[in-house]
Every structure is written in structure tokens, then in C-alpha cells.
Amino acid sequence: MLETLMGNTTISMTGFLMPIAASLVLGLVISLVHMYKNRSTGSFLGAIALLPAIVCVVIMAVNGNIGAGVAVAGAFSLVRFRSAPGTAREITAIFTAMATGLMAGMGYIAYAGIFVLVIGAATLVCRSVEIRSDRAADLRKNLRITIPEDLDYTGVFDDILDEYTKEHKLISSKTTNMGSMFKLTYEVTLDKNKSEKEFMDKLRCRNGNLEIAISSVKANEDQLL
């Protein structure tokens, strides 16, 4: 039987190839779970599929020295985030892949498989919850209304906002057009049972048909998505 030298330990070729093959299969499962209703590039999905096998070989190469193996594999994983910020989902997928490769490299292939199944199931459950949360977040909007300077904006739209939104809050007001107009910005949560067009039509009648804009609330750029 062919043998290979890893660190100071000689292992059989079968003992070398089996953990790598298992890592590749488990990496593919992690990649498929990450794809579920999630936008990712093909290169990232391919990297996630291969990462467990790479970590597995690193652990075998350092002869089970977990400290050295994790340090080297961790340095590999950080390459992804040198030029582009990673999302929370991507970070989770990378650490899942690394943990899987670590267990496979130490010979705990069955435990690695169980770990991937448990984490995969938990990820799918969390993703379903996120989808429902995202649908609710879609109703959160920024509302910008331009009004003439002679119109007292204090509570002028409250009755309309109460009718067509679940929540509303005036977050800023400023003058524009040489002080001849005001621009009001509200954070609102639309009522899904109400017509957005009717909402805007009533606002237009109240503000003299000046500019009105409704846009999605943007996430903080520093926030992990």
C-alpha cells in the first residue's frame, strides 16, 4: 500500500485520501446550503467547497498540532476580506468550512459530517426567519416631502400618515430653494393593506403637488449584512 509522510508521521495513502474526499463532499454541502436564497459569486462558492479539504491537509501536515494548523488556515481565510468586506453569512460559511476541515484532518470524519448537517439545518431555519424579517423590512421607507415655506409642517401630515402607515417619525427638516421651501424627511413603516399610490396622492394634495419621494431604508455601511 502506498504511504506518505505527513509531519513526523507516516500514514497510508488511503488514510490520506479519505479525509480529503470527505472534506470535499462536506465542503460541497456547505456551499449548497450557503447558496439557499442567498446571492454569492461562483468563485466564493467554489472556495467554500474547497476550503475544508485545504484545512484538512494543513492539519495533517502539521501532525495534529491544532495551534499551528488553525493559525495557517486562518491566514488563508482572511485573504477573502483583504479587498472587500465580508458579510455575516460569508464569515459564518468560512468558519464552518474551517471547522469541518479541522475535524476531518484530525480524523473525526463522522463528527465533521454530523457538524455540517446540524449547522446546515440551523442555517436553513435562520434563513427562513431572515426572509420573513426581510419582507417586514421592505415596508420600512424613507419619505421625503417638499412643502412651501408658508405651510406649517408641524403635524400637517399626521392624519394621512396615521391612515397609511403603521409607524412614522419626522427625522429631519431643512430649508431649500433659497429658503422658499422646506424638505421634510420621515421614517415610515407602510401599511401593506393600503395603496402606496393613494398615499402619495393624498400627500400631493396637501403639499401643493410639490416633490414627494419614497425610498427604501439603506442599511448602515459599517453593518455586517
Z-matrix of the N, CA and C atoms (Angstrom, degrees):
N
C 1 1.445
C 2 1.537 1 109.41
N 3 1.330 2 116.13 1 135.52
C 4 1.452 3 119.84 2 179.34
C 5 1.509 4 110.12 3 -65.19
N 6 1.345 5 116.50 4 144.73
C 7 1.444 6 121.41 5 179.25
C 8 1.508 7 109.81 6 -131.28
N 9 1.310 8 116.79 7 156.10
C 10 1.452 9 121.46 8 178.74
C 11 1.520 10 109.09 9 -135.46
N 12 1.324 11 117.04 10 152.99
C 13 1.456 12 122.67 11 -178.08
C 14 1.522 13 109.05 12 -101.02
N 15 1.328 14 116.53 13 119.08
C 16 1.464 15 122.41 14 177.45
C 17 1.518 16 107.35 15 -119.29
N 18 1.316 17 116.92 16 113.12
C 19 1.457 18 120.23 17 -175.68
C 20 1.512 19 109.15 18 64.57
N 21 1.313 20 117.62 19 -124.00
C 22 1.460 21 122.08 20 177.38
C 23 1.524 22 112.03 21 -105.60
N 24 1.336 23 116.30 22 11.53
C 25 1.461 24 120.60 23 -175.65
C 26 1.520 25 109.89 24 -118.22
N 27 1.327 26 115.47 25 134.36
C 28 1.460 27 120.62 26 176.53
C 29 1.516 28 108.49 27 -95.17
N 30 1.338 29 116.68 28 124.19
C 31 1.462 30 120.87 29 179.11
C 32 1.514 31 109.13 30 -122.61
N 33 1.319 32 115.91 31 156.91
C 34 1.452 33 120.76 32 179.19
C 35 1.520 34 110.14 33 -70.85
N 36 1.323 35 116.07 34 157.35
C 37 1.446 36 120.34 35 178.17
C 38 1.527 37 111.17 36 -62.14
N 39 1.363 38 115.20 37 -35.47
C 40 1.467 39 118.89 38 177.27
C 41 1.527 40 110.81 39 -64.44
N 42 1.336 41 115.23 40 -43.11
C 43 1.456 42 119.55 41 177.98
C 44 1.511 43 112.89 42 -65.61
N 45 1.324 44 117.09 43 -22.47
C 46 1.458 45 122.00 44 177.80
C 47 1.523 46 111.42 45 -82.85
N 48 1.346 47 116.00 46 -41.40
C 49 1.462 48 120.28 47 -174.04
C 50 1.527 49 113.18 48 -80.44
N 51 1.334 50 117.56 49 -32.68
C 52 1.469 51 119.18 50 -176.26
C 53 1.534 52 112.83 51 -61.79
N 54 1.333 53 119.36 52 -48.22
C 55 1.469 54 118.22 53 177.87
C 56 1.524 55 112.74 54 -62.00
N 57 1.348 56 116.69 55 -35.82
C 58 1.463 57 119.34 56 179.54
C 59 1.526 58 110.45 57 -66.34
N 60 1.355 59 116.04 58 -44.39
C 61 1.470 60 119.58 59 179.30
C 62 1.533 61 110.54 60 -62.12
N 63 1.345 62 115.87 61 -43.20
C 64 1.471 63 119.21 62 179.04
C 65 1.524 64 110.48 63 -63.79
N 66 1.322 65 117.07 64 -39.13
C 67 1.466 66 120.72 65 179.02
C 68 1.514 67 111.59 66 -63.94
N 69 1.326 68 117.08 67 -38.79
C 70 1.464 69 120.32 68 178.63
C 71 1.529 70 111.02 69 -65.02
N 72 1.336 71 116.54 70 -42.08
C 73 1.464 72 120.22 71 179.38
C 74 1.533 73 110.30 72 -64.63
N 75 1.334 74 115.98 73 -45.66
C 76 1.461 75 119.94 74 -179.47
C 77 1.529 76 110.99 75 -67.23
N 78 1.333 77 116.55 76 -35.50
C 79 1.459 78 119.88 77 176.26
C 80 1.520 79 111.76 78 -63.19
N 81 1.322 80 116.18 79 -37.47
C 82 1.465 81 120.00 80 176.96
C 83 1.524 82 110.67 81 -65.27
N 84 1.336 83 117.15 82 -38.91
C 85 1.467 84 120.74 83 177.70
C 86 1.527 85 110.29 84 -63.31
N 87 1.336 86 116.57 85 -44.26
C 88 1.469 87 120.61 86 178.91
C 89 1.527 88 110.08 87 -60.79
N 90 1.328 89 116.15 88 -41.60
C 91 1.460 90 120.75 89 -179.79
C 92 1.528 91 111.30 90 -64.25
N 93 1.338 92 116.76 91 -41.70
C 94 1.464 93 120.89 92 179.92
C 95 1.534 94 110.81 93 -66.00
N 96 1.330 95 116.82 94 -39.74
C 97 1.465 96 120.16 95 177.59
C 98 1.525 97 110.05 96 -63.95
N 99 1.343 98 115.94 97 -41.27
C 100 1.466 99 119.83 98 -179.67
C 101 1.531 100 111.26 99 -64.39
N 102 1.334 101 117.35 100 -28.85
C 103 1.462 102 121.19 101 -179.58
C 104 1.529 103 112.55 102 -71.56
N 105 1.333 104 117.52 103 -21.36
C 106 1.465 105 120.44 104 -171.86
C 107 1.521 106 110.76 105 -60.83
N 108 1.332 107 115.77 106 110.93
C 109 1.460 108 123.40 107 178.55
C 110 1.521 109 111.96 108 47.35
N 111 1.334 110 114.76 109 45.17
C 112 1.454 111 120.56 110 -179.04
C 113 1.522 112 108.25 111 -143.96
N 114 1.318 113 117.53 112 136.94
C 115 1.458 114 121.27 113 179.58
C 116 1.519 115 110.24 114 -86.37
N 117 1.331 116 116.50 115 124.41
C 118 1.456 117 121.59 116 177.71
C 119 1.519 118 108.77 117 -148.66
N 120 1.319 119 115.67 118 152.02
C 121 1.461 120 119.98 119 177.31
C 122 1.523 121 109.76 120 -78.08
N 123 1.316 122 115.78 121 155.78
C 124 1.454 123 120.63 122 178.09
C 125 1.517 124 112.29 123 -61.99
N 126 1.323 125 116.42 124 -35.29
C 127 1.466 126 119.55 125 -179.31
C 128 1.526 127 111.07 126 -66.21
N 129 1.343 128 116.99 127 -38.66
C 130 1.461 129 119.01 128 179.56
C 131 1.519 130 110.84 129 -68.69
N 132 1.334 131 117.25 130 -41.29
C 133 1.464 132 120.40 131 178.69
C 134 1.530 133 110.61 132 -62.88
N 135 1.333 134 116.32 133 -39.72
C 136 1.458 135 119.81 134 176.91
C 137 1.517 136 111.75 135 -64.80
N 138 1.332 137 116.30 136 -39.51
C 139 1.463 138 120.21 137 179.02
C 140 1.520 139 111.11 138 -64.49
N 141 1.335 140 117.03 139 -40.53
C 142 1.466 141 120.46 140 178.81
C 143 1.527 142 110.30 141 -64.53
N 144 1.325 143 117.21 142 -38.51
C 145 1.461 144 120.73 143 179.66
C 146 1.526 145 111.67 144 -65.49
N 147 1.328 146 117.88 145 -33.17
C 148 1.460 147 122.09 146 -176.89
C 149 1.527 148 113.50 147 -90.86
N 150 1.329 149 117.26 148 -23.36
C 151 1.463 150 120.52 149 -173.79
C 152 1.526 151 113.92 150 -58.06
N 153 1.360 152 120.58 151 -43.45
C 154 1.468 153 118.62 152 178.32
C 155 1.528 154 113.29 153 -57.78
N 156 1.333 155 117.00 154 -40.50
C 157 1.464 156 119.83 155 179.24
C 158 1.524 157 111.19 156 -65.29
N 159 1.330 158 116.85 157 -38.60
C 160 1.467 159 120.60 158 179.20
C 161 1.528 160 110.39 159 -65.26
N 162 1.339 161 116.61 160 -46.53
C 163 1.464 162 120.28 161 178.60
C 164 1.523 163 110.37 162 -63.18
N 165 1.321 164 116.34 163 -38.59
C 166 1.463 165 121.47 164 178.46
C 167 1.528 166 111.02 165 -57.79
N 168 1.320 167 116.28 166 -47.10
C 169 1.477 168 120.45 167 179.83
C 170 1.527 169 110.55 168 -65.28
N 171 1.341 170 116.52 169 -39.36
C 172 1.468 171 119.90 170 178.91
C 173 1.521 172 110.45 171 -60.68
N 174 1.338 173 117.03 172 -44.86
C 175 1.467 174 120.78 173 -179.61
C 176 1.521 175 110.35 174 -63.77
N 177 1.340 176 117.20 175 -41.82
C 178 1.468 177 119.15 176 178.08
C 179 1.517 178 111.16 177 -67.02
N 180 1.332 179 117.08 178 -34.99
C 181 1.454 180 120.71 179 -177.90
C 182 1.529 181 112.24 180 -68.03
N 183 1.336 182 116.78 181 -32.95
C 184 1.466 183 119.55 182 179.48
C 185 1.526 184 111.18 183 -92.07
N 186 1.333 185 115.20 184 12.73
C 187 1.462 186 121.52 185 171.90
C 188 1.525 187 112.18 186 61.14
N 189 1.339 188 116.04 187 41.18
C 190 1.446 189 120.01 188 175.41
C 191 1.511 190 115.44 189 80.82
N 192 1.317 191 117.79 190 5.11
C 193 1.467 192 120.33 191 176.90
C 194 1.524 193 108.34 192 -74.03
N 195 1.319 194 116.70 193 98.92
C 196 1.461 195 121.13 194 -172.03
C 197 1.526 196 111.31 195 -62.27
N 198 1.328 197 117.08 196 -41.68
C 199 1.460 198 120.57 197 -178.03
C 200 1.512 199 112.24 198 -58.74
N 201 1.312 200 116.23 199 -49.24
C 202 1.463 201 120.49 200 -179.94
C 203 1.517 202 111.10 201 -67.12
N 204 1.328 203 116.33 202 -41.24
C 205 1.464 204 119.54 203 -178.34
C 206 1.516 205 112.39 204 -64.51
N 207 1.345 206 116.87 205 -44.95
C 208 1.462 207 120.32 206 -179.73
C 209 1.522 208 110.55 207 -65.68
N 210 1.333 209 117.11 208 -37.71
C 211 1.470 210 120.02 209 179.18
C 212 1.521 211 111.38 210 -61.70
N 213 1.337 212 116.58 211 -44.88
C 214 1.469 213 120.43 212 -179.46
C 215 1.520 214 110.75 213 -68.88
N 216 1.336 215 116.82 214 -47.75
C 217 1.467 216 120.01 215 -178.95
C 218 1.525 217 111.15 216 -64.86
N 219 1.334 218 117.59 217 -35.90
C 220 1.456 219 120.85 218 177.67
C 221 1.516 220 111.89 219 -63.64
N 222 1.338 221 115.93 220 -38.07
C 223 1.466 222 119.77 221 177.20
C 224 1.527 223 110.40 222 -63.77
N 225 1.337 224 116.63 223 -37.61
C 226 1.465 225 119.86 224 177.16
C 227 1.524 226 110.62 225 -61.99
N 228 1.335 227 116.66 226 -45.12
C 229 1.469 228 120.31 227 -174.30
C 230 1.518 229 112.14 228 -66.88
N 231 1.330 230 118.04 229 -28.85
C 232 1.463 231 120.48 230 -178.03
C 233 1.520 232 112.74 231 -72.65
N 234 1.325 233 118.25 232 -13.94
C 235 1.463 234 121.04 233 179.15
C 236 1.519 235 110.48 234 -59.30
N 237 1.329 236 117.20 235 -34.84
C 238 1.464 237 122.57 236 -178.64
C 239 1.527 238 111.15 237 -58.33
N 240 1.348 239 117.54 238 -33.65
C 241 1.452 240 120.60 239 -169.86
C 242 1.525 241 113.21 240 -104.83
N 243 1.309 242 117.91 241 16.19
C 244 1.457 243 119.65 242 179.49
C 245 1.520 244 111.98 243 -73.33
N 246 1.324 245 117.69 244 -36.43
C 247 1.460 246 120.56 245 -175.32
C 248 1.522 247 113.37 246 -110.74
N 249 1.325 248 117.84 247 -22.61
C 250 1.468 249 120.88 248 -177.78
C 251 1.519 250 109.26 249 -134.14
N 252 1.335 251 117.56 250 136.67
C 253 1.464 252 119.35 251 179.03
C 254 1.517 253 110.66 252 -67.78
N 255 1.307 254 116.29 253 140.74
C 256 1.450 255 120.22 254 179.84
C 257 1.517 256 110.94 255 -91.46
N 258 1.323 257 116.36 256 149.73
C 259 1.452 258 120.42 257 175.40
C 260 1.522 259 109.12 258 -83.69
N 261 1.332 260 115.99 259 165.73
C 262 1.458 261 120.26 260 179.04
C 263 1.524 262 110.75 261 -60.72
N 264 1.327 263 117.66 262 -37.12
C 265 1.462 264 120.83 263 179.50
C 266 1.522 265 111.14 264 -65.15
N 267 1.330 266 117.20 265 -41.06
C 268 1.458 267 120.59 266 -180.00
C 269 1.523 268 111.22 267 -66.48
N 270 1.327 269 116.58 268 -40.99
C 271 1.461 270 120.19 269 178.45
C 272 1.528 271 110.18 270 -62.30
N 273 1.335 272 116.35 271 -43.03
C 274 1.462 273 120.56 272 178.50
C 275 1.516 274 111.28 273 -61.42
N 276 1.331 275 116.78 274 -43.85
C 277 1.461 276 120.53 275 -179.99
C 278 1.521 277 111.19 276 -63.20
N 279 1.323 278 117.54 277 -39.86
C 280 1.463 279 121.02 278 -179.59
C 281 1.521 280 111.01 279 -65.59
N 282 1.337 281 117.36 280 -45.62
C 283 1.462 282 119.09 281 -179.72
C 284 1.521 283 111.78 282 -68.98
N 285 1.340 284 117.22 283 -32.13
C 286 1.463 285 120.06 284 174.59
C 287 1.518 286 110.54 285 -63.67
N 288 1.332 287 116.24 286 -44.82
C 289 1.462 288 120.80 287 178.77
C 290 1.525 289 111.22 288 -63.26
N 291 1.327 290 116.68 289 -40.55
C 292 1.468 291 119.90 290 179.69
C 293 1.525 292 111.42 291 -65.61
N 294 1.345 293 116.65 292 -44.02
C 295 1.463 294 120.06 293 179.61
C 296 1.527 295 111.10 294 -63.41
N 297 1.331 296 116.24 295 -38.06
C 298 1.461 297 120.49 296 178.66
C 299 1.528 298 110.51 297 -63.88
N 300 1.330 299 116.78 298 -47.25
C 301 1.461 300 120.31 299 178.03
C 302 1.510 301 112.29 300 -62.93
N 303 1.321 302 117.02 301 -35.77
C 304 1.464 303 121.61 302 179.12
C 305 1.529 304 110.77 303 -62.78
N 306 1.344 305 116.73 304 -47.03
C 307 1.461 306 120.00 305 -179.93
C 308 1.523 307 111.72 306 -66.66
N 309 1.341 308 116.03 307 -40.99
C 310 1.461 309 119.11 308 179.56
C 311 1.528 310 110.93 309 -64.92
N 312 1.323 311 117.18 310 -40.30
C 313 1.456 312 121.14 311 179.66
C 314 1.512 313 113.24 312 -65.15
N 315 1.336 314 116.65 313 -28.34
C 316 1.466 315 120.95 314 177.91
C 317 1.527 316 112.12 315 -86.98
N 318 1.349 317 115.96 316 -0.67
C 319 1.455 318 119.85 317 175.65
C 320 1.522 319 114.62 318 97.88
N 321 1.332 320 118.37 319 0.60
C 322 1.461 321 121.29 320 -178.79
C 323 1.528 322 109.74 321 -93.27
N 324 1.319 323 115.71 322 63.93
C 325 1.467 324 120.38 323 -174.49
C 326 1.527 325 111.24 324 -66.55
N 327 1.323 326 116.80 325 -42.31
C 328 1.466 327 120.23 326 -179.29
C 329 1.528 328 110.63 327 -63.39
N 330 1.335 329 115.50 328 -43.25
C 331 1.466 330 118.89 329 178.62
C 332 1.532 331 111.16 330 -65.24
N 333 1.323 332 116.48 331 -35.24
C 334 1.463 333 119.66 332 177.11
C 335 1.526 334 110.54 333 -62.81
N 336 1.339 335 115.94 334 -40.86
C 337 1.462 336 119.96 335 178.17
C 338 1.516 337 112.08 336 -64.40
N 339 1.341 338 116.67 337 -43.17
C 340 1.461 339 120.57 338 177.91
C 341 1.524 340 110.43 339 -62.81
N 342 1.338 341 115.61 340 -42.04
C 343 1.467 342 120.46 341 179.64
C 344 1.525 343 110.85 342 -59.36
N 345 1.335 344 117.24 343 -45.83
C 346 1.465 345 120.81 344 -179.46
C 347 1.526 346 110.87 345 -63.60
N 348 1.338 347 117.57 346 -40.91
C 349 1.467 348 120.45 347 179.86
C 350 1.532 349 111.04 348 -64.62
N 351 1.334 350 116.49 349 -43.04
C 352 1.471 351 119.77 350 -179.09
C 353 1.524 352 110.48 351 -66.72
N 354 1.337 353 116.83 352 -48.38
C 355 1.460 354 120.45 353 -179.67
C 356 1.530 355 110.78 354 -64.59
N 357 1.335 356 116.20 355 -38.61
C 358 1.469 357 119.83 356 178.83
C 359 1.512 358 111.57 357 -62.64
N 360 1.341 359 116.96 358 -44.14
C 361 1.461 360 120.54 359 179.25
C 362 1.525 361 110.53 360 -64.56
N 363 1.342 362 116.43 361 -42.93
C 364 1.465 363 119.96 362 178.99
C 365 1.522 364 111.14 363 -63.79
N 366 1.327 365 116.59 364 -37.17
C 367 1.467 366 120.79 365 179.10
C 368 1.522 367 111.24 366 -64.62
N 369 1.332 368 116.70 367 -42.39
C 370 1.465 369 120.19 368 179.71
C 371 1.526 370 111.25 369 -64.82
N 372 1.339 371 116.32 370 -38.78
C 373 1.466 372 119.54 371 177.54
C 374 1.527 373 110.50 372 -64.43
N 375 1.344 374 115.47 373 -46.06
C 376 1.470 375 119.52 374 179.42
C 377 1.520 376 111.28 375 -63.16
N 378 1.337 377 117.28 376 -37.07
C 379 1.450 378 120.92 377 -179.98
C 380 1.519 379 111.02 378 -65.08
N 381 1.346 380 117.01 379 -37.42
C 382 1.464 381 120.27 380 177.57
C 383 1.523 382 110.86 381 -65.00
N 384 1.338 383 116.07 382 -39.66
C 385 1.464 384 120.09 383 177.25
C 386 1.528 385 110.00 384 -65.10
N 387 1.347 386 116.32 385 -40.76
C 388 1.464 387 120.83 386 179.50
C 389 1.523 388 111.35 387 -62.33
N 390 1.333 389 116.71 388 -37.89
C 391 1.467 390 120.41 389 -179.27
C 392 1.526 391 110.26 390 -62.91
N 393 1.344 392 116.51 391 -43.21
C 394 1.464 393 119.36 392 177.86
C 395 1.524 394 110.78 393 -66.05
N 396 1.332 395 115.46 394 -37.76
C 397 1.463 396 119.41 395 178.26
C 398 1.525 397 110.93 396 -65.75
N 399 1.348 398 116.28 397 -39.24
C 400 1.467 399 120.40 398 179.32
C 401 1.524 400 111.44 399 -64.40
N 402 1.324 401 116.35 400 -35.62
C 403 1.466 402 119.47 401 178.67
C 404 1.526 403 110.63 402 -64.92
N 405 1.330 404 115.86 403 -39.23
C 406 1.464 405 119.08 404 176.84
C 407 1.521 406 110.43 405 -68.11
N 408 1.352 407 116.23 406 -37.11
C 409 1.469 408 120.12 407 -179.71
C 410 1.526 409 111.25 408 -66.87
N 411 1.330 410 117.07 409 -26.93
C 412 1.470 411 120.35 410 179.57
C 413 1.529 412 111.88 411 -63.45
N 414 1.323 413 117.38 412 -21.74
C 415 1.464 414 120.73 413 179.53
C 416 1.525 415 112.04 414 -83.14
N 417 1.324 416 116.63 415 -12.01
C 418 1.467 417 120.09 416 177.89
C 419 1.523 418 109.41 417 -81.36
N 420 1.323 419 116.37 418 125.63
C 421 1.464 420 120.98 419 -174.26
C 422 1.524 421 110.87 420 -135.30
N 423 1.320 422 113.46 421 159.45
C 424 1.457 423 121.37 422 166.39
C 425 1.523 424 108.04 423 -98.93
N 426 1.304 425 117.21 424 126.79
C 427 1.464 426 122.42 425 -179.81
C 428 1.527 427 108.66 426 -113.44
N 429 1.337 428 116.14 427 122.20
C 430 1.467 429 121.71 428 178.88
C 431 1.528 430 109.21 429 -115.78
N 432 1.312 431 115.85 430 124.99
C 433 1.460 432 121.74 431 -176.79
C 434 1.525 433 109.29 432 -126.20
N 435 1.322 434 115.67 433 130.71
C 436 1.467 435 121.32 434 174.73
C 437 1.523 436 108.78 435 -99.64
N 438 1.328 437 116.10 436 131.29
C 439 1.463 438 120.19 437 -178.96
C 440 1.533 439 109.43 438 -131.05
N 441 1.330 440 118.32 439 155.23
C 442 1.472 441 120.61 440 176.14
C 443 1.527 442 110.52 441 -69.56
N 444 1.328 443 116.02 442 155.89
C 445 1.471 444 120.68 443 -174.91
C 446 1.519 445 113.18 444 -65.07
N 447 1.325 446 118.24 445 -24.31
C 448 1.461 447 119.89 446 -177.11
C 449 1.529 448 112.62 447 -84.87
N 450 1.329 449 117.78 448 -0.01
C 451 1.468 450 121.40 449 179.84
C 452 1.537 451 108.84 450 -96.96
N 453 1.315 452 116.04 451 120.17
C 454 1.460 453 120.64 452 179.18
C 455 1.529 454 108.89 453 -72.96
N 456 1.342 455 115.95 454 111.05
C 457 1.463 456 119.61 455 -172.95
C 458 1.531 457 112.97 456 -79.28
N 459 1.319 458 118.55 457 -6.52
C 460 1.464 459 120.56 458 -178.28
C 461 1.530 460 110.16 459 -68.49
N 462 1.308 461 117.00 460 103.45
C 463 1.454 462 122.61 461 177.92
C 464 1.509 463 115.03 462 73.25
N 465 1.353 464 117.94 463 10.42
C 466 1.462 465 119.41 464 -174.84
C 467 1.528 466 112.60 465 -66.73
N 468 1.356 467 116.82 466 -28.06
C 469 1.471 468 119.84 467 -178.17
C 470 1.527 469 112.31 468 -107.20
N 471 1.317 470 118.07 469 7.68
C 472 1.465 471 120.05 470 -172.14
C 473 1.520 472 113.31 471 -60.27
N 474 1.328 473 118.14 472 -40.26
C 475 1.459 474 119.68 473 -178.07
C 476 1.526 475 111.69 474 -65.13
N 477 1.346 476 116.48 475 -39.14
C 478 1.468 477 120.24 476 178.47
C 479 1.526 478 110.30 477 -69.65
N 480 1.321 479 116.40 478 -41.97
C 481 1.464 480 120.52 479 179.67
C 482 1.522 481 110.85 480 -64.76
N 483 1.314 482 117.29 481 -38.77
C 484 1.460 483 120.12 482 178.10
C 485 1.531 484 111.38 483 -63.34
N 486 1.328 485 115.97 484 -33.68
C 487 1.468 486 120.21 485 -177.07
C 488 1.529 487 112.36 486 -76.92
N 489 1.340 488 117.31 487 -37.72
C 490 1.468 489 120.11 488 -171.11
C 491 1.537 490 114.63 489 -108.41
N 492 1.306 491 118.08 490 -2.51
C 493 1.466 492 120.23 491 178.65
C 494 1.521 493 110.50 492 -129.42
N 495 1.313 494 115.30 493 156.55
C 496 1.461 495 120.89 494 175.13
C 497 1.529 496 110.55 495 -86.06
N 498 1.330 497 115.56 496 -34.19
C 499 1.458 498 121.15 497 177.43
C 500 1.522 499 108.39 498 -142.78
N 501 1.318 500 116.52 499 149.15
C 502 1.465 501 119.55 500 175.44
C 503 1.517 502 109.27 501 -154.78
N 504 1.314 503 114.95 502 147.59
C 505 1.461 504 120.67 503 -178.48
C 506 1.521 505 109.84 504 -152.40
N 507 1.313 506 117.12 505 129.18
C 508 1.465 507 121.71 506 175.69
C 509 1.523 508 107.91 507 -78.66
N 510 1.342 509 116.43 508 118.20
C 511 1.469 510 118.98 509 -176.25
C 512 1.524 511 113.23 510 -106.91
N 513 1.335 512 117.82 511 -18.95
C 514 1.465 513 118.40 512 176.16
C 515 1.520 514 110.42 513 -160.46
N 516 1.318 515 114.99 514 153.47
C 517 1.467 516 121.74 515 173.87
C 518 1.525 517 107.51 516 -145.28
N 519 1.323 518 116.57 517 137.01
C 520 1.461 519 120.14 518 -179.80
C 521 1.516 520 110.00 519 -150.88
N 522 1.326 521 114.70 520 157.76
C 523 1.465 522 119.74 521 178.47
C 524 1.513 523 109.68 522 -84.84
N 525 1.322 524 115.41 523 155.74
C 526 1.460 525 120.87 524 177.98
C 527 1.521 526 109.08 525 -150.34
N 528 1.328 527 117.24 526 168.75
C 529 1.459 528 123.07 527 178.13
C 530 1.536 529 111.31 528 54.77
N 531 1.337 530 114.73 529 55.16
C 532 1.465 531 121.94 530 178.46
C 533 1.534 532 112.56 531 60.11
N 534 1.323 533 115.59 532 32.19
C 535 1.460 534 120.29 533 177.44
C 536 1.506 535 115.05 534 80.46
N 537 1.342 536 117.49 535 5.57
C 538 1.465 537 119.66 536 -178.38
C 539 1.526 538 112.52 537 -85.49
N 540 1.321 539 117.09 538 -7.26
C 541 1.464 540 120.59 539 -179.04
C 542 1.531 541 109.27 540 -143.05
N 543 1.321 542 114.59 541 161.54
C 544 1.460 543 121.79 542 171.91
C 545 1.523 544 108.80 543 -115.47
N 546 1.342 545 115.88 544 147.32
C 547 1.454 546 121.38 545 171.37
C 548 1.521 547 108.06 546 -116.47
N 549 1.316 548 115.88 547 120.53
C 550 1.458 549 122.44 548 -179.65
C 551 1.528 550 109.26 549 -105.51
N 552 1.313 551 116.71 550 139.24
C 553 1.463 552 121.44 551 177.17
C 554 1.523 553 108.78 552 -123.13
N 555 1.326 554 115.20 553 124.21
C 556 1.460 555 121.84 554 179.54
C 557 1.531 556 109.14 555 -116.13
N 558 1.324 557 115.55 556 149.98
C 559 1.458 558 121.76 557 163.96
C 560 1.519 559 106.59 558 -102.03
N 561 1.331 560 116.66 559 121.90
C 562 1.458 561 120.17 560 -176.81
C 563 1.524 562 110.33 561 -130.36
N 564 1.307 563 115.13 562 154.53
C 565 1.466 564 122.40 563 170.11
C 566 1.514 565 106.80 564 -116.05
N 567 1.318 566 116.63 565 109.98
C 568 1.459 567 121.16 566 -174.67
C 569 1.520 568 111.57 567 -67.72
N 570 1.313 569 115.20 568 149.95
C 571 1.463 570 121.77 569 172.27
C 572 1.530 571 107.26 570 -84.54
N 573 1.333 572 116.39 571 117.22
C 574 1.468 573 119.91 572 -175.22
C 575 1.527 574 112.67 573 -64.93
N 576 1.321 575 117.32 574 -17.26
C 577 1.459 576 120.58 575 -179.88
C 578 1.529 577 112.78 576 -89.02
N 579 1.314 578 117.34 577 -1.23
C 580 1.455 579 121.92 578 -179.05
C 581 1.529 580 110.36 579 -108.63
N 582 1.322 581 116.07 580 153.20
C 583 1.462 582 121.93 581 179.85
C 584 1.529 583 110.33 582 -81.10
N 585 1.314 584 115.69 583 126.66
C 586 1.465 585 119.61 584 178.78
C 587 1.525 586 110.80 585 -67.45
N 588 1.331 587 117.95 586 -34.62
C 589 1.463 588 120.76 587 179.24
C 590 1.536 589 110.65 588 -65.72
N 591 1.330 590 116.55 589 -43.97
C 592 1.469 591 119.36 590 177.80
C 593 1.524 592 110.52 591 -61.04
N 594 1.323 593 115.03 592 -38.08
C 595 1.462 594 120.68 593 177.73
C 596 1.528 595 110.54 594 -58.95
N 597 1.319 596 116.39 595 -48.48
C 598 1.462 597 120.45 596 -178.93
C 599 1.528 598 111.26 597 -68.17
N 600 1.325 599 117.06 598 -35.87
C 601 1.466 600 119.74 599 179.29
C 602 1.529 601 111.47 600 -62.57
N 603 1.324 602 115.93 601 -41.50
C 604 1.468 603 118.83 602 179.34
C 605 1.522 604 111.15 603 -67.81
N 606 1.331 605 115.93 604 -37.00
C 607 1.464 606 119.18 605 177.18
C 608 1.526 607 110.51 606 -65.28
N 609 1.334 608 117.19 607 -38.69
C 610 1.471 609 120.98 608 -179.90
C 611 1.522 610 111.24 609 -63.81
N 612 1.321 611 115.72 610 -38.43
C 613 1.466 612 118.62 611 178.41
C 614 1.525 613 111.10 612 -65.50
N 615 1.330 614 116.24 613 -31.40
C 616 1.465 615 120.22 614 -177.66
C 617 1.530 616 112.39 615 -81.36
N 618 1.346 617 117.27 616 -32.12
C 619 1.479 618 118.77 617 -175.27
C 620 1.527 619 113.35 618 -100.84
N 621 1.327 620 117.27 619 12.84
C 622 1.464 621 120.34 620 177.26
C 623 1.511 622 113.31 621 75.83
N 624 1.311 623 116.64 622 29.29
C 625 1.466 624 122.50 623 176.38
C 626 1.536 625 112.59 624 62.85
N 627 1.316 626 116.77 625 29.04
C 628 1.465 627 120.46 626 173.84
C 629 1.530 628 109.63 627 -84.58
N 630 1.312 629 115.74 628 179.77
C 631 1.472 630 120.85 629 -172.15
C 632 1.531 631 112.28 630 -63.38
N 633 1.341 632 114.85 631 136.08
C 634 1.459 633 123.47 632 173.73
C 635 1.526 634 106.99 633 -134.10
N 636 1.324 635 117.30 634 136.20
C 637 1.464 636 120.90 635 179.40
C 638 1.520 637 109.59 636 -136.73
N 639 1.333 638 115.89 637 134.54
C 640 1.468 639 122.75 638 174.12
C 641 1.521 640 107.29 639 -118.92
N 642 1.316 641 116.72 640 125.84
C 643 1.462 642 120.78 641 -178.56
C 644 1.520 643 110.03 642 -138.59
N 645 1.328 644 116.01 643 159.14
C 646 1.462 645 121.45 644 179.20
C 647 1.520 646 110.21 645 -69.85
N 648 1.316 647 115.11 646 149.00
C 649 1.463 648 120.35 647 177.35
C 650 1.514 649 108.05 648 -76.40
N 651 1.335 650 117.17 649 125.26
C 652 1.449 651 121.71 650 -179.98
C 653 1.517 652 109.96 651 -85.69
N 654 1.341 653 114.67 652 140.33
C 655 1.459 654 119.07 653 177.45
C 656 1.514 655 109.98 654 -72.77
N 657 1.311 656 114.70 655 154.23
C 658 1.470 657 120.62 656 175.66
C 659 1.514 658 109.39 657 -60.42
N 660 1.333 659 117.62 658 132.19
C 661 1.454 660 121.47 659 -176.08
C 662 1.530 661 111.82 660 -64.58
N 663 1.346 662 118.08 661 -24.90
C 664 1.450 663 120.71 662 -179.07
C 665 1.529 664 112.14 663 -86.59
N 666 1.322 665 116.56 664 -3.10
C 667 1.454 666 121.17 665 -175.67
C 668 1.520 667 110.29 666 -83.98
N 669 1.345 668 117.69 667 139.46
C 670 1.457 669 121.19 668 172.97
C 671 1.515 670 108.37 669 -74.73
N 672 1.340 671 116.27 670 127.52
C 673 1.454 672 120.76 671 -176.32
C 674 1.507 673 111.41 672 -102.22
